[in-house]
Amino acid sequence: MTVSLPLVVLLGFFAWGAVKFLGVRTWIVVLIALFGFWLSDTFLAPAIESGTRSGVDIVNGSHD
């Protein structure tokens, strides 16, 4: 059985868990999310995307 979840949903669960169980303040989660969106519009975006894809491939065990 294959389950496909968008990354945003998975990160949302982690953020909810961090706020609920670890005591992380909500404004810190919002600040980190906004920083991520800002960072995706910089010259570092291709390197971040490449690193993310490589990490997902390693976790999934699908090496090209």
BELWONOR-V870401 format. One record per pair of residues at least 4 apart in sequence whose C-alpha atoms are under 7 Angstrom apart, sorted by the first residue. I is the first residue (numbers start at 1). J is the second residue. If there is no record, write none. Layout:
BEGIN
I_J ; I_J
END
This chain:
BEGIN
5_9 ; 6_10 ; 7_11 ; 8_12 ; 9_13 ; 10_14 ; 11_15 ; 12_16 ; 13_17 ; 14_18 ; 15_19 ; 15_29 ; 16_20 ; 17_21 ; 18_22 ; 18_23 ; 18_24 ; 19_23 ; 19_24 ; 19_25 ; 19_26 ; 25_29 ; 26_30 ; 27_31 ; 28_32 ; 29_33 ; 30_34 ; 31_35 ; 32_36 ; 33_37 ; 34_38 ; 35_39 ; 36_40 ; 37_41 ; 39_45 ; 40_45 ; 41_45 ; 44_48 ; 45_49 ; 46_50 ; 47_51 ; 48_52 ; 49_53 ; 50_54 ; 51_55 ; 52_56 ; 53_57 ; 54_58 ; 55_59 ; 56_60 ; 57_61 ; 57_62 ; 57_63 ; 58_62 ; 58_63
END
